[in-house]
Amino acid sequence: MDAEYCGLQQGSSSSCRTADAVAWGAAQQQKRQRCQGSSSTSSSLQISEPGPLDLNSGEIEEEEEEDYYVEDDCDDDGDGYDEDDYEFDEADFNQHLADKFDDLDLPPGVEATVPWLQKIAAKEEVEEPSKSNTADENADKYKQFKQFDTVQNFSDHHFAKNSQGEPARAWSKRVQHDWKLLEKDLPASIYVRVAEDRMDLLRAAIIGPKGTPYHDGLFFFDVHIPSSYPSGPPLVHYHSGGLRINPNLYNCGKVCLSLLGTWSGKGCEKWNPAQSTLLQVLVSIQALILNEQPYYNEPGYEASANTPHGQRNALEYNDTTFLHSCRTMLYSLRRPPEHFADLVAGHFRVHGHTILAACKYYMEGNDVGSVVPEEEESECKSSDAGASSSGSKAPKPGAVKANPLTRRITFNTNLKTLYEDLLMEFNVKGADTRRFIVEKLKKNQPAAV
C-alpha cells in the first residue's frame, strides 16, 4: 500500500510506476475488490484494454499498468494526478474515514478519541433546534390563540359518535346565537372551540380560579348540544384522566350540576329554556364547582363548615385536590386535547413559575390555597404579603390551619415527585424555571469536606 499512498499524496505518476511492480499490482487488485465487493475475477470492472494479470510471475505489462493508472487517477487533461490541482475537502475526507467504521462494533468511549467522529457529531448538534427557538415559537402561538374560534371537526370529542341527524332551522339559529354570546362575553379564563361540521360539538378549557386548590390549572370539558336544545340542557363531559378532583366532577367524566339536570335544584339553579345559555353553563362550572373549598360541595358536608372537624377535613381535601390538579397538568401537557395544544404549551410556559413556587410553599407546611408570597417579598422578608404569585386569598381570621407535624406524610412525598415532573415539563415548554433549577443543582452538589 506504500505505492498507492505515494500516488495519492504526492500526485507523481512517474515515482510510483518505478516502484516494485508486484506490490503495485497487488494494491490495485485489492482496490478493485473493495470497489466491486466481489472477487478479483469479476467482469463488472472495466479496464482499458486489460491484459492478463499474473501476480505470481512478478511481471506486469507496462501498457496495462499505465492504462489502469490513468483511468483511475488522472485529471480531465489526462496528465495524471497533480497535487496542485487537488482541492482538499476535510469534511468529505472525514466522512469517508467514518464510513469505514459503520459496520464495526466499537467499544464505548472509542468515538471520543477519533477526531472526525467528534467533528461530525458537533455538526449534527448545531442543526438541532435550540430550546429558545422552541420557547419563542410556543409564546407566539399562545399569543395568537383566540378565546373563541371555530374548527373543522373533533376526532377525539367524547360525543363525536352521537348521531345528530339533520338539524332543525330553529335549533341552528339558537346555537349560533349562543356562539355569539360566547365570542362576545367569555371571561378571560375560559377558551372555547366549536366545530363547523358538527355544530352540536363544543370544547372548553377553563383555568382554575385564583384562591382555590385549582389555581393556574387547565380543565377541559366536552359539550354536546342535543336536538332538543334549548328545551333541555346540553350534555357535558369532563376530561378527568381518571382523577376525581371535585365532588361534582367524577372520574368517569360526569359533571354534577343543577343547571345541567344532573343534580337536584330549584329556581334559577335549574335550566330555563328562555334564559339559560352555554355561556352560563361554563361560568357556573368555574364559579360553583372549582371553588376554594370543594369539600363542602359534597351533599350534607356544608353543615360542618364552621366546625374545627369540618375545617380540618376541608384542608385535607384541598391537599388531595391540589395533587390531582398537578397530575391533571401533567396529563394535559403530555396528551393535550385536539385543537388546544398551543394553549396548553403557552399557558404553562407563562404560569409554570408560579405553580412551582406554590408547590414549594405548600411543601413547607402552608395551607393549599393560602397566600404564596412573591419572590421579592420572600427574599426581603417583607410583612406585606397582599399579592400572591397564585393570586390566592389570605386565610380567614380564626380559620384552622394545617399542622405541618400532623399533616399526612404522603402529601409531601407525592407533591415532591409531582414537583420534579412539573419542573421538567415546564422547562421544556420554556417557562421561567431558573430559580428552581439552581436550587436543585445546589442541593445535589456534594457537601464540602
C-alpha positions in Angstrom: 0.0 0.0 0.0 3.0 2.3 0.2 3.0 2.9 -3.6 -0.8 3.6 -3.5 -0.4 6.1 -0.7 2.5 7.7 -2.6 0.3 8.2 -5.7 -2.5 9.7 -3.6 -0.5 12.2 -1.6 2.3 13.2 -4.0 0.5 13.0 -7.3 3.6 11.8 -9.0 2.8 9.1 -11.5 6.4 8.6 -12.5 7.7 7.9 -9.0 5.0 5.3 -8.3 5.5 3.5 -11.6 9.1 2.9 -10.8 8.0 1.1 -7.5 8.0 -2.6 -7.3 5.6 -4.0 -9.8 4.3 -6.8 -7.7 3.4 -4.5 -4.8 1.8 -2.1 -7.1 -0.3 -4.8 -8.8 -1.4 -6.3 -5.5 -2.5 -2.9 -4.3 -4.5 -2.2 -7.4 -6.1 -5.7 -7.3 -7.2 -5.1 -3.6 -8.6 -1.7 -4.7 -10.7 -3.4 -7.4 -12.0 -5.9 -4.9 -13.1 -3.2 -2.5 -14.9 -1.3 -5.2 -16.7 -4.3 -6.6 -17.4 -6.1 -3.4 -16.5 -9.3 -5.2 -13.6 -11.4 -6.3 -10.8 -10.1 -8.5 -12.2 -12.0 -11.4 -15.5 -10.0 -11.6 -16.2 -8.8 -15.1 -18.0 -5.6 -13.9 -14.8 -3.6 -13.6 -13.8 -2.4 -17.0 -10.2 -1.6 -17.6 -8.8 0.0 -20.8 -7.6 -3.0 -22.9 -6.5 -5.1 -19.9 -4.0 -7.8 -20.3 -3.7 -10.9 -18.1 -2.5 -10.1 -14.6 -0.2 -12.7 -13.1 0.7 -11.8 -9.5 2.9 -14.9 -9.2 5.1 -14.0 -12.1 6.1 -10.7 -10.6 5.7 -9.1 -14.0 3.1 -6.6 -15.2 2.9 -5.2 -18.7 3.8 -1.5 -18.7 1.0 -0.6 -21.0 -1.6 -2.3 -18.9 -0.3 -0.6 -15.7 -0.4 2.8 -17.4 -3.9 2.4 -18.8 -5.3 1.4 -15.4 -3.4 4.1 -13.6 -4.6 6.9 -15.9 -8.2 5.8 -15.8 -8.4 5.8 -12.0 -6.2 8.7 -11.0 -5.7 11.1 -13.9 -7.3 14.5 -14.2 -9.5 15.7 -17.0 -6.5 16.6 -19.2 -5.1 13.0 -19.0 -1.9 14.2 -17.5 -2.2 12.1 -14.3 -2.9 13.2 -10.7 -1.5 16.6 -9.8 -1.4 17.7 -6.2 -1.7 21.3 -7.1 -5.0 20.7 -8.9 -6.5 18.8 -5.9 -8.7 20.8 -3.6 -8.7 19.0 -0.2 -12.1 18.8 1.4 -11.7 17.9 5.0 -15.4 17.2 5.7 -15.6 14.7 2.8 -12.3 13.1 3.9 -13.6 12.8 7.5 -16.9 11.3 6.3 -15.0 8.9 4.1 -13.0 7.7 7.0 -16.0 7.5 9.3 -17.8 5.3 6.7 -15.2 2.7 7.2 -16.3 2.3 10.8 -20.1 1.9 10.1 -20.1 -1.8 10.4 -17.7 -2.1 13.3 -18.7 -2.6 16.9 -16.5 0.0 18.6 -16.1 -0.3 22.4 -17.7 2.5 24.4 -15.5 5.6 24.6 -13.6 5.0 21.4 -15.6 7.6 19.4 -14.4 10.3 21.8 -10.8 9.7 20.7 -11.5 9.8 17.0 -11.3 13.4 15.7 -13.5 13.1 12.7 -16.3 11.5 14.7 -16.2 14.4 17.1 -16.5 16.9 14.2 -19.4 15.1 12.6 -21.2 14.9 16.0 -20.7 18.6 16.6 -22.1 19.4 13.1 -25.3 17.4 13.9 -25.8 19.2 17.2 -25.7 22.6 15.5 -28.6 21.5 13.2 -30.9 20.7 16.1 -33.3 23.5 17.1 -32.4 25.3 20.2 -34.6 25.4 23.3 -35.0 29.2 23.0 -36.4 28.9 19.5 -39.0 26.3 20.7 -39.9 28.6 23.6 -40.3 31.6 21.3 -42.5 29.6 18.9 -44.7 28.4 21.8 -45.0 32.0 23.0 -46.1 33.3 19.6 -48.7 30.6 19.1 -50.1 31.2 22.6 -50.4 35.0 21.9 -52.3 34.2 18.7 -54.7 31.7 20.4 -58.2 33.1 20.4 -60.6 32.8 23.2 -63.3 31.7 20.8 -62.8 30.2 17.4 -64.2 27.6 15.0 -62.5 24.4 13.9 -63.4 21.9 11.2 -64.2 19.0 13.5 -63.1 17.0 16.6 -61.8 13.5 16.2 -61.3 12.9 19.9 -64.5 14.5 21.2 -66.4 12.4 23.8 -69.7 12.9 22.0 -68.3 12.5 18.5 -70.2 9.3 17.9 -73.6 10.8 19.0 -75.9 10.9 16.0 -77.2 14.3 15.4 -79.1 14.0 12.1 -80.4 16.9 10.1 -80.6 19.9 12.5 -83.8 22.0 12.6 -83.6 25.6 11.5 -84.7 26.9 14.9 -82.0 24.7 16.6 -79.3 26.1 14.3 -80.4 29.6 14.9 -80.3 29.2 18.7 -76.9 27.5 18.6 -75.5 30.4 16.5 -76.9 32.8 19.0 -75.1 31.1 21.8 -71.9 31.1 19.8 -72.1 34.9 19.5 -72.6 35.2 23.3 -69.5 33.1 23.9 -67.5 35.1 21.4 -68.5 38.4 23.0 -68.8 37.7 26.7 -66.4 34.8 27.6 -64.3 35.6 30.7 -60.6 35.8 30.1 -60.1 32.5 31.9 -62.2 30.4 29.5 -61.4 29.3 26.0 -63.9 27.7 23.5 -63.7 25.9 20.2 -66.8 25.0 18.2 -67.0 22.6 15.2 -68.2 23.9 11.9 -69.0 20.4 10.5 -70.7 19.4 13.8 -72.5 22.4 15.3 -73.6 20.1 18.2 -70.0 19.7 19.4 -68.1 22.2 21.6 -64.9 22.0 23.7 -64.0 24.4 26.5 -60.8 24.9 28.6 -61.4 26.5 32.0 -58.5 27.9 34.0 -58.6 27.2 37.7 -59.7 30.3 39.6 -57.3 32.2 41.9 -57.5 31.4 45.6 -58.5 27.8 45.1 -56.6 24.5 45.0 -57.3 24.6 41.2 -55.4 27.8 40.6 -53.5 28.0 37.3 -54.7 24.6 36.3 -56.3 23.8 32.9 -59.5 21.7 32.9 -61.2 20.5 29.7 -64.9 19.9 29.1 -66.7 18.4 26.0 -70.2 19.7 25.3 -72.9 18.1 23.1 -75.9 20.2 22.1 -78.8 17.7 21.6 -81.6 18.2 19.1 -83.9 19.1 22.0 -81.9 22.2 22.8 -82.8 24.7 24.2 -85.8 22.9 25.7 -83.3 20.8 27.6 -79.8 21.5 28.8 -76.6 20.4 26.9 -74.6 17.3 27.8 -71.2 17.9 29.4 -68.3 15.6 29.9 -65.2 16.4 32.0 -61.7 15.2 30.8 -60.8 13.6 34.2 -57.8 11.4 33.2 -59.3 9.0 35.8 -59.0 11.5 38.7 -61.8 12.8 40.8 -60.8 16.4 41.7 -64.2 17.5 43.0 -67.3 16.0 44.5 -69.1 17.3 41.4 -66.6 16.0 38.8 -66.5 12.3 38.7 -63.5 10.3 37.5 -65.8 8.8 34.7 -66.3 12.4 33.4 -69.8 13.1 34.8 -70.4 16.7 35.7 -72.9 17.0 38.5 -74.7 20.4 38.3 -78.3 21.5 38.8 -78.2 23.6 35.7 -77.4 20.5 33.6 -80.2 18.5 35.3 -77.6 16.1 36.8 -78.4 17.2 40.3 -81.5 18.5 42.1 -82.1 22.2 42.2 -84.7 24.8 42.4 -85.5 28.2 40.8 -82.6 29.8 38.9 -80.4 26.8 39.7 -82.3 24.8 37.1 -82.2 25.0 33.3 -84.5 27.7 31.8 -85.0 27.4 28.0 -85.8 31.1 27.7 -82.8 32.3 29.7 -80.1 29.7 30.2 -77.2 29.6 27.8 -73.9 27.7 27.1 -72.1 30.6 28.5 -74.0 30.3 31.8 -73.0 26.6 31.9 -69.3 27.2 31.6 -69.3 30.1 34.1 -71.2 28.1 36.6 -68.7 25.2 36.4 -65.9 27.6 37.0 -67.6 29.5 39.9 -69.7 26.9 41.6 -67.6 23.7 41.2 -63.9 24.9 41.0 -64.2 26.9 44.3 -61.9 27.5 47.2 -63.3 24.7 49.5 -64.6 22.0 47.2 -65.1 19.6 50.2 -68.3 21.3 51.0 -69.7 20.6 47.6 -70.5 17.1 48.9 -74.1 17.0 50.0 -74.5 17.3 53.7 -71.0 18.4 54.4 -71.8 22.1 54.3 -73.3 21.7 57.8 -69.8 21.2 59.3 -68.4 24.3 57.6 -67.9 26.2 60.8 -66.6 23.4 63.0 -62.9 22.5 63.6 -63.6 19.0 62.4 -65.1 20.2 59.1 -62.4 22.8 58.5 -59.7 20.1 59.0 -61.4 17.8 56.6 -61.7 20.7 54.1 -57.9 21.4 54.4 -57.1 17.7 53.8 -59.4 17.6 50.8 -57.7 20.7 49.4 -54.3 18.8 49.7 -55.6 15.9 47.7 -57.3 18.2 45.2 -54.1 20.1 44.6 -52.2 16.8 44.0 -54.8 15.8 41.5 -54.7 19.2 39.9 -50.9 18.8 39.4 -51.5 15.4 37.9 -54.1 16.9 35.5 -51.5 19.4 34.4 -49.1 16.6 33.5 -51.9 14.7 31.8 -52.8 17.7 29.7 -49.1 18.5 28.9 -48.4 15.0 27.6 -51.8 14.5 25.9 -53.3 17.9 25.1 -56.9 17.7 23.7 -57.2 18.3 20.0 -57.1 22.0 18.9 -55.7 23.0 22.3 -52.1 22.0 22.2 -50.9 25.6 21.7 -53.0 26.8 24.7 -51.6 24.1 26.9 -48.0 24.8 26.0 -48.3 28.6 26.2 -50.4 28.6 29.4 -47.9 26.5 31.4 -45.0 28.4 29.9 -46.4 31.6 31.4 -47.7 30.1 34.7 -45.1 27.4 35.3 -43.1 29.6 37.7 -46.0 30.4 40.0 -47.2 26.8 40.1 -43.7 25.6 41.1 -43.5 28.3 43.7 -46.8 27.2 45.1 -45.6 23.6 45.3 -42.6 24.6 47.3 -44.7 26.8 49.6 -47.2 24.1 50.3 -44.4 21.5 51.0 -43.2 23.9 53.7 -46.4 23.2 55.6 -48.6 26.1 54.4 -52.2 25.6 53.5 -53.2 24.8 50.0 -54.9 27.9 48.6 -53.2 30.3 51.1 -51.1 33.3 50.0 -47.9 32.4 48.2 -45.6 35.4 48.7 -43.9 37.0 45.7 -40.2 36.1 45.4 -39.1 39.7 46.1 -41.2 39.8 49.2 -39.9 36.5 50.4 -36.3 37.5 49.9 -36.7 40.8 51.7 -38.9 39.2 54.4 -41.5 41.9 53.9 -44.5 41.7 56.1 -46.8 42.8 53.2 -48.0 39.6 51.5 -51.1 41.0 50.0 -50.1 40.0 46.5 -49.7 36.3 45.6 -48.0 34.6 42.8 -51.0 32.4 42.6 -53.4 35.2 43.3 -54.9 33.2 46.2 -56.8 34.9 49.0 -55.5 35.2 52.6 -57.0 32.7 55.1 -59.9 33.9 57.1 -59.3 35.0 60.7 -59.8 32.2 63.1 -59.6 29.5 60.4 -58.0 26.2 61.3 -54.5 25.8 59.8 -52.9 22.6 58.8 -50.3 21.4 61.2 -47.0 20.6 59.5 -46.3 18.0 62.2 -49.5 16.1 61.8 -50.1 16.6 58.1 -50.1 13.4 56.1 -46.6 12.4 55.1 -47.9 11.1 51.8 -48.8 14.7 50.8 -45.2 16.0 50.8 -43.9 12.8 49.3 -46.4 12.8 46.4 -46.0 16.6 45.8 -42.3 16.3 45.7 -42.5 13.7 42.9 -45.0 15.8 41.0 -42.9 18.9 41.5 -39.9 17.2 39.8 -42.1 16.1 36.9 -43.6 19.5 36.5 -40.2 21.2 36.7 -39.0 19.1 33.8 -42.2 19.6 31.7 -42.3 23.4 32.3 -38.7 23.7 31.5 -39.2 22.0 28.1 -42.1 24.4 27.4 -39.8 27.4 28.1 -41.2 28.5 31.5 -39.0 30.6 33.8 -37.6 27.8 35.9 -34.1 29.2 36.5 -34.6 29.7 40.3 -35.8 26.2 40.8 -33.1 24.6 38.7 -30.4 26.5 40.5 -31.8 25.3 43.8 -31.9 21.8 42.6 -28.3 21.9 41.4 -27.1 23.3 44.7 -29.0 20.7 46.6 -27.4 17.9 44.5 -23.9 19.2 45.0 -21.7 17.2 47.4 -21.1 18.9 50.7 -17.6 20.4 51.1 -15.2 18.4 53.2 
